[in-house]
Every structure is written in C-alpha cells, then in structure tokens.
Amino acid sequence: MNSKWTILEQKMREAGIQTLIITDPKHIYYLTGFHSNPHERFLGAIFSIGKPPFLLVPELDEENARAVADITEVVTHSDTDNPYEILKRNLKSSVGTIGFEKDHMSVARFEQLQESLSFARYLDAGPWLRQLRNRKSPEEIAKIRRAVNLIEQVLLDTLPHVHTGVTEYELVAEIEYLIRKVGAEGPAFDSMVLSGKKTALPHGVPGNEAITSGDLLMFDIGLYAGGYASDITRTYAVGHLDEGLQRIYNTVHAANEAAIQAIKPGVSYASIDKAARDVITDAGYGSYFIHRLGHGLGIDVHEFPSVHGENELLLEEGNVFTVEPGIYVPGLGGVRIEDDVAVTASGVDVLTALPKELTYL
C-alpha cells in the first residue's frame, strides 16, 4: 500500500471516519500521481477503511487516469450523469462520518454530496493533508530542485535583454516564453518584474514602464516542473545605484543569510523570521519589512506552513519553504531576495544557486 495511504487510513481510524473524499486536484495528484483540471466536473479520490481506494473521474479523463494513477480502480461519469449518485453506488463501506477538504469543497458541492450520501457528520481532512505534505521525500525535493534550476536558467537567459528603455511587460513576455522553452509546465504564478519606485510594492503589477539607469529591477518568478513549484526573487541595479539603495540591498542580503544560517531541525519558524527581522530592524528599516519571512513550497507555490514570527511549529527534516526578507520604502524603492530551502538532518540545503551580491546590469 502507498505509504501516504497508510497514514491517511490511520488518521481516518483515529477520527472515526469511514469514507474520505479528496477533491482538490493537487491533493489527488499528491496521493495518486494523476493530475487533471476537471473544470466544473466532479473529480475525486475516495478512500474507505480497509478497502482499496478508487478514482471517480470525468469520462474524458479515463484513459489518462488508468495510465498514470497509482489507484487501479477508475470509475467514470459522463457530462449527463449525476456523479454523486455514481459515487454512492461505488462506495465500499457505509457512510457515517465523512471526511473531505473543507477549504476546497464548495457549498453547492457539499449540498449535492449531502443529498446523495445522507451523511450525518463530517470532518475536515485538510489539516492532515497539509501536515503530510509538509515533510517532503527526497524524490519530491529533487523535483523542487529541478524546478528551481529551470527558473534560474530562465532568469539568467532574461538578463541579457535588460537595457534602458525596455519595459516591464517586455521582460515578463520574455520570461514566460522561456519558461515554456526550457520544458516547464508553465509559470507557478503571474511573473512579476518591477522597476524603479514600483519595487517598493511587494505585490506590484508589471506595466509599460520603461527601465532607466539608476533603477532597481526586481524579478519574482517561478514555474511548475514535474508537478512541483519554484519561487525565487532577485533584485538588480540598472546602472548606478545611490548609496541609500545600496544600503537597503546589503541589509536585505544580510537578513536573508542570517535566516538561512538559523535553519536546522528543532528550531521554530518564528525564530527564523526573527533572525532576519532583527537584522533589518537593527539597520533602522524594521517598519519597512511588512510581510512574513516565507511560506511552504511544493505542489502549491504557497502552502503550509506560513513562516512568520508567531509560528512556533518546529522544523523537521524534509520541510521546504522560502526565505524572502524585504525592505520597501514608498517613493524610493524596495529590495527582496528570495531563496528556496530544504531542511536536512543537520541543517539546511539551499536549493537556489544564483548569486545574491548586488549585481549591476
């Protein structure tokens, strides 16, 4: 039996759940190796205590599901079928308490399940799945590393296109073309290229602004490869950079390194956030570091846990997350440096390899 299924069944027994219905396509991929975007159609992986699981997929996905899924039993529904009645007919156990992902299940789908299955009680399986996904296997870390390597290559291939007069939009277009060219499945999120004063916007939107000499230039980009995401940020100088912006850059660089040096099993996420935040605060920029230090990374680009100053959860080997301190001064500019890291048995493996020293383009 798949080791992940064994853990799920153990959790189901502890919670008194007979039936677990997984509907988030990312979780289905994580548990079965089958990925599909069902759009409005029903897609589910169904687990019952002591019984083999089965997939319920749209008819048009049947061939792919049978070819790649770890689950051997595949049940289908057509566009004119009621998938909830098909689900009911194929359940291998009685329905008492049912489990599903509360943060993915819509009210409409919940009501349709309730009407067909008439379950008396339900529990949220989302926390189990988040905890299970939080510790990556060596194979998963290898996939994330490949995604990181590819996005770094994309950025290196983009930098020769940077010159005064080129626009943020033009660089975004080049990045997203290169993401496909290197063989990735696509961007992990909307590629972000910001220049000048717009770098002070942590989630700014690229536009037709032309890059000029003296600008900061920030790239926040990532991609999916093999079902796993990368997420990196690098900030560069275009031409001469004034001393104030140089100081901001060097402070962020020091904060990034301080956080990475603090990473090892058994320390808290809060302590890592503090290690970076103390550097920035001591330099007088504490009020300009306005977001958490990072977030989990895996089959979602943003996943459990949140790396912030209140998270006392302890790091374990196999955790993968981002380290991305930043300083954002309105009207002046901002700097963010983001690495992807994996916790090892004795410390940290920094998956990103691009230089972090201030680089002039």
C-alpha positions as CSV (number, residue, x, y, z in Angstrom):
1,M,0.0,0.0,0.0
2,N,1.2,3.5,-0.8
3,S,2.8,4.9,2.4
4,K,0.7,8.1,2.2
5,W,-2.5,6.0,2.1
6,T,-1.4,4.1,5.2
7,I,-1.0,7.4,7.1
8,L,-4.4,8.6,5.8
9,E,-6.1,5.4,6.9
10,Q,-4.5,5.7,10.4
11,K,-5.9,9.3,10.6
12,M,-9.3,8.1,9.5
13,R,-9.4,5.4,12.1
14,E,-8.4,7.9,14.8
15,A,-11.1,10.3,13.8
16,G,-13.8,7.7,13.3
17,I,-14.1,8.4,9.5
18,Q,-15.3,5.6,7.3
19,T,-15.1,7.5,4.0
20,L,-12.7,10.1,2.8
21,I,-13.4,12.0,-0.4
22,I,-10.5,14.0,-1.8
23,T,-11.5,16.6,-4.5
24,D,-8.6,19.1,-4.7
25,P,-6.8,18.2,-7.9
26,K,-3.4,19.0,-6.3
27,H,-4.1,16.6,-3.4
28,I,-5.3,13.9,-5.9
29,Y,-2.0,14.3,-7.7
30,Y,0.0,14.1,-4.5
31,L,-1.8,10.9,-3.4
32,T,-2.2,9.1,-6.7
33,G,0.2,10.6,-9.3
34,F,-2.8,11.6,-11.5
35,H,-3.2,15.3,-12.4
36,S,-6.2,16.8,-14.1
37,N,-8.1,20.1,-14.3
38,P,-11.7,18.9,-14.2
39,H,-13.1,22.4,-14.6
40,E,-16.7,22.2,-13.3
41,R,-16.8,18.4,-13.5
42,F,-16.5,16.2,-10.4
43,L,-13.1,14.6,-9.7
44,G,-12.5,12.6,-6.6
45,A,-10.2,10.1,-4.9
46,I,-12.2,8.0,-2.5
47,F,-10.7,6.2,0.4
48,S,-12.6,3.7,2.7
49,I,-11.3,2.0,5.8
50,G,-9.9,-1.5,4.9
51,K,-10.8,-1.2,1.2
52,P,-8.9,-0.3,-1.9
53,P,-9.4,3.3,-3.0
54,F,-10.9,4.3,-6.3
55,L,-10.9,7.4,-8.6
56,L,-14.1,8.9,-9.9
57,V,-13.2,10.9,-13.0
58,P,-14.9,12.6,-15.9
59,E,-15.2,10.1,-18.8
60,L,-12.8,12.2,-20.9
61,D,-10.0,11.7,-18.3
62,E,-10.4,7.9,-18.1
63,E,-7.5,6.9,-20.4
64,N,-5.0,9.2,-18.7
65,A,-6.1,8.2,-15.2
66,R,-5.7,4.5,-16.0
67,A,-2.3,5.1,-17.5
68,V,-0.7,7.1,-14.7
69,A,-2.7,6.8,-11.4
70,D,-1.4,4.6,-8.5
71,I,-5.1,3.8,-7.9
72,T,-6.1,0.9,-10.2
73,E,-9.9,1.2,-9.9
74,V,-11.2,4.1,-12.0
75,V,-14.9,4.9,-12.2
76,T,-16.1,7.4,-14.7
77,H,-19.1,9.7,-15.3
78,S,-20.3,11.4,-18.4
79,D,-21.4,15.0,-18.7
80,T,-25.1,13.9,-18.4
81,D,-24.6,11.6,-15.4
82,N,-25.1,12.6,-11.8
83,P,-21.6,11.9,-10.4
84,Y,-22.8,11.9,-6.8
85,E,-25.2,9.0,-7.4
86,I,-22.3,7.1,-9.2
87,L,-20.2,7.9,-6.1
88,K,-22.9,6.5,-3.8
89,R,-23.2,3.3,-5.9
90,N,-19.4,2.7,-5.7
91,L,-18.8,3.3,-2.1
92,K,-17.3,0.2,-0.4
93,S,-18.5,1.0,3.2
94,S,-21.4,2.5,5.0
95,V,-21.4,6.3,5.3
96,G,-21.4,7.5,8.9
97,T,-18.9,10.2,9.3
98,I,-17.4,11.5,6.1
99,G,-14.1,13.4,5.5
100,F,-13.3,16.0,2.9
101,E,-11.2,19.1,2.4
102,K,-13.3,22.0,3.9
103,D,-11.2,24.7,2.2
104,H,-11.8,23.2,-1.3
105,M,-15.4,21.9,-1.0
106,S,-17.9,24.5,-2.3
107,V,-21.3,24.9,-0.6
108,A,-23.0,23.7,-3.8
109,R,-20.9,20.5,-4.0
110,F,-21.4,19.9,-0.2
111,E,-25.1,20.1,-0.6
112,Q,-25.1,17.7,-3.6
113,L,-23.0,15.2,-1.6
114,Q,-25.3,15.5,1.4
115,E,-28.3,14.9,-0.7
116,S,-26.8,11.7,-2.3
117,L,-24.9,10.3,0.7
118,S,-27.1,11.4,3.6
119,F,-24.1,11.5,5.9
120,A,-24.8,12.6,9.5
121,R,-21.4,14.1,10.3
122,Y,-18.3,15.3,8.5
123,L,-14.8,16.3,9.4
124,D,-12.2,18.4,7.6
125,A,-9.2,16.3,6.3
126,G,-7.4,19.4,5.1
127,P,-5.1,19.7,8.2
128,W,-4.0,16.0,7.8
129,L,-3.1,16.5,4.2
130,R,-1.2,19.8,4.9
131,Q,0.8,18.0,7.6
132,L,1.5,15.1,5.3
133,R,2.7,17.3,2.5
134,N,4.9,19.4,4.9
135,R,7.6,16.7,5.0
136,K,8.9,16.2,1.5
137,S,10.5,12.9,0.4
138,P,13.9,13.0,-1.3
139,E,12.1,12.4,-4.6
140,E,9.9,15.5,-4.0
141,I,12.9,17.6,-3.0
142,A,14.6,16.5,-6.2
143,K,11.6,17.7,-8.2
144,I,11.6,21.1,-6.5
145,R,15.3,21.4,-7.1
146,R,14.8,20.8,-10.8
147,A,12.0,23.5,-10.8
148,V,14.4,25.9,-9.1
149,N,17.2,25.1,-11.6
150,L,14.9,25.7,-14.5
151,I,13.6,29.1,-13.3
152,E,17.2,30.2,-12.5
153,Q,18.1,29.4,-16.1
154,V,15.1,31.4,-17.3
155,L,16.3,34.4,-15.3
156,L,19.9,34.1,-16.5
157,D,18.6,34.0,-20.1
158,T,16.4,37.0,-19.5
159,L,19.1,39.3,-18.0
160,P,20.8,40.0,-21.4
161,H,17.5,41.5,-22.5
162,V,17.7,44.2,-19.8
163,H,18.6,47.6,-21.1
164,T,17.4,51.2,-20.6
165,G,14.1,51.6,-22.4
166,V,12.9,48.0,-22.2
167,T,9.6,47.7,-20.4
168,E,8.5,45.5,-17.5
169,Y,5.9,43.9,-19.8
170,E,8.5,43.0,-22.4
171,L,10.6,41.3,-19.8
172,V,7.6,39.4,-18.4
173,A,6.9,38.2,-22.0
174,E,10.4,37.0,-22.4
175,I,10.3,35.2,-19.1
176,E,7.1,33.4,-19.8
177,Y,8.3,32.4,-23.3
178,L,11.5,31.0,-21.8
179,I,9.5,29.1,-19.1
180,R,7.9,27.1,-21.8
181,K,11.1,26.8,-23.9
182,V,13.0,25.1,-21.0
183,G,10.3,22.5,-20.8
184,A,8.4,23.6,-17.8
185,E,4.6,23.1,-17.5
186,G,4.1,26.8,-17.0
187,P,4.5,29.7,-14.6
188,A,3.8,29.0,-11.0
189,F,2.1,32.4,-10.6
190,D,1.9,35.7,-12.6
191,S,5.6,36.6,-13.3
192,M,6.5,39.9,-11.6
193,V,9.0,42.3,-13.0
194,L,9.1,45.7,-11.3
195,S,11.4,48.7,-11.7
196,G,12.3,52.0,-10.0
197,K,9.9,53.2,-7.3
198,K,7.5,50.3,-8.1
199,T,9.9,47.9,-6.4
200,A,8.5,49.3,-3.1
201,L,5.3,47.4,-3.9
202,P,5.7,43.8,-2.6
203,H,3.0,42.6,-4.9
204,G,3.2,45.2,-7.6
205,V,1.8,44.7,-11.1
206,P,4.1,45.0,-14.1
207,G,3.3,47.6,-16.7
208,N,4.6,49.6,-19.6
209,E,7.1,51.4,-17.5
210,A,10.5,51.7,-19.3
211,I,13.6,50.8,-17.3
212,T,16.0,53.7,-16.7
213,S,19.5,54.0,-15.4
214,G,19.7,54.1,-11.6
215,D,16.6,51.9,-11.2
216,L,16.3,48.9,-9.0
217,L,14.9,45.9,-11.0
218,M,13.1,43.1,-9.2
219,F,12.2,39.7,-10.6
220,D,9.8,37.5,-8.6
221,I,9.2,34.4,-10.8
222,G,8.6,30.7,-10.6
223,L,7.5,27.7,-12.6
224,Y,6.0,24.2,-12.4
225,A,8.1,21.2,-13.5
226,G,7.1,17.7,-12.7
227,G,4.1,18.9,-10.7
228,Y,6.3,20.9,-8.3
229,A,6.8,24.6,-8.0
230,S,9.8,27.0,-7.7
231,D,9.6,30.6,-6.4
232,I,12.6,32.9,-6.4
233,T,13.2,36.7,-6.2
234,R,16.3,38.6,-7.2
235,T,16.8,42.4,-7.3
236,Y,19.4,44.0,-9.5
237,A,20.7,47.5,-10.1
238,V,20.5,49.1,-13.6
239,G,23.4,51.4,-14.0
240,H,24.5,53.5,-10.9
241,L,22.6,53.0,-7.7
242,D,22.6,55.6,-4.9
243,E,24.1,54.8,-1.6
244,G,20.7,54.7,0.2
245,L,19.5,51.9,-2.1
246,Q,22.8,50.1,-1.8
247,R,22.5,50.1,2.0
248,I,18.9,48.7,1.7
249,Y,20.2,46.0,-0.6
250,N,23.0,45.0,1.6
251,T,20.7,44.9,4.7
252,V,18.3,42.6,2.9
253,H,21.1,40.4,1.8
254,A,22.4,40.1,5.4
255,A,18.9,39.3,6.6
256,N,18.5,36.6,4.1
257,E,21.8,35.0,5.1
258,A,21.0,35.3,8.8
259,A,17.7,33.5,8.4
260,I,19.4,30.7,6.3
261,Q,22.1,30.3,9.0
262,A,19.4,29.8,11.6
263,I,17.7,26.9,9.8
264,K,18.1,23.4,11.3
265,P,15.7,20.7,12.7
266,G,14.2,21.5,16.0
267,V,14.1,25.3,15.8
268,S,10.9,27.2,15.3
269,Y,9.7,29.0,12.2
270,A,9.3,32.1,14.4
271,S,13.0,32.1,15.3
272,I,14.0,32.1,11.6
273,D,11.7,35.0,10.9
274,K,13.2,36.8,14.0
275,A,16.8,36.2,12.7
276,A,16.0,38.1,9.5
277,R,13.8,40.7,11.1
278,D,16.4,41.6,13.7
279,V,19.0,42.4,11.1
280,I,16.5,44.7,9.3
281,T,15.3,46.3,12.5
282,D,18.9,46.9,13.7
283,A,19.6,48.7,10.5
284,G,16.7,51.0,11.0
285,Y,14.3,49.5,8.4
286,G,12.1,47.4,10.7
287,S,8.9,49.3,9.7
288,Y,9.6,48.6,6.0
289,F,9.7,44.8,6.3
290,I,5.9,44.4,6.1
291,H,5.4,40.7,5.4
292,R,6.2,37.2,6.7
293,L,9.6,35.7,6.0
294,G,8.3,33.0,3.8
295,H,5.9,30.1,3.1
296,G,5.9,26.4,2.4
297,L,6.6,25.3,-1.2
298,G,5.8,22.1,-3.0
299,I,2.9,21.1,-5.3
300,D,1.5,24.5,-4.5
301,V,3.6,27.6,-4.7
302,H,2.2,28.8,-1.4
303,E,1.5,26.0,1.0
304,F,1.6,25.1,4.7
305,P,3.3,26.4,6.8
306,S,3.5,30.2,7.0
307,V,6.9,31.3,8.1
308,H,6.2,34.2,10.5
309,G,7.1,35.5,13.9
310,E,4.1,33.8,15.7
311,N,4.6,30.3,14.2
312,E,6.2,28.1,17.0
313,L,6.0,24.9,14.9
314,L,9.4,23.2,14.9
315,L,11.3,22.5,11.7
316,E,11.8,18.9,10.6
317,E,13.9,17.2,8.0
318,G,12.1,17.4,4.7
319,N,10.4,20.8,5.2
320,V,10.8,23.0,2.2
321,F,10.0,26.7,2.3
322,T,11.0,30.1,1.0
323,V,13.2,32.7,2.7
324,E,12.4,36.1,1.3
325,P,13.1,39.1,3.5
326,G,12.4,42.6,2.0
327,I,12.6,46.3,2.6
328,Y,10.1,48.5,0.8
329,V,10.4,52.3,1.1
330,P,7.5,54.1,-0.5
331,G,8.6,56.7,-3.1
332,L,12.1,55.3,-3.1
333,G,12.2,51.6,-3.9
334,G,12.4,48.1,-2.5
335,V,14.6,45.0,-2.4
336,R,13.6,41.4,-1.9
337,I,15.9,38.4,-2.1
338,E,14.1,35.0,-2.1
339,D,15.7,31.6,-1.8
340,D,14.0,28.1,-1.7
341,V,15.4,25.9,1.1
342,A,15.1,22.3,2.3
343,V,15.7,21.3,5.9
344,T,18.2,18.5,6.2
345,A,19.1,16.2,9.1
346,S,21.7,18.6,10.3
347,G,20.9,21.9,8.8
348,V,19.8,23.4,5.5
349,D,20.1,22.7,1.8
350,V,19.7,26.0,-0.2
351,L,18.1,24.9,-3.5
352,T,18.7,28.3,-5.2
353,A,22.2,28.9,-6.5
354,L,22.0,32.3,-8.2
355,P,24.4,34.9,-6.7
356,K,22.9,37.3,-4.1
357,E,25.6,40.0,-4.0
358,L,24.5,43.3,-5.5
359,T,24.8,43.0,-9.3
360,Y,24.8,45.8,-11.8
361,L,23.2,45.2,-15.2
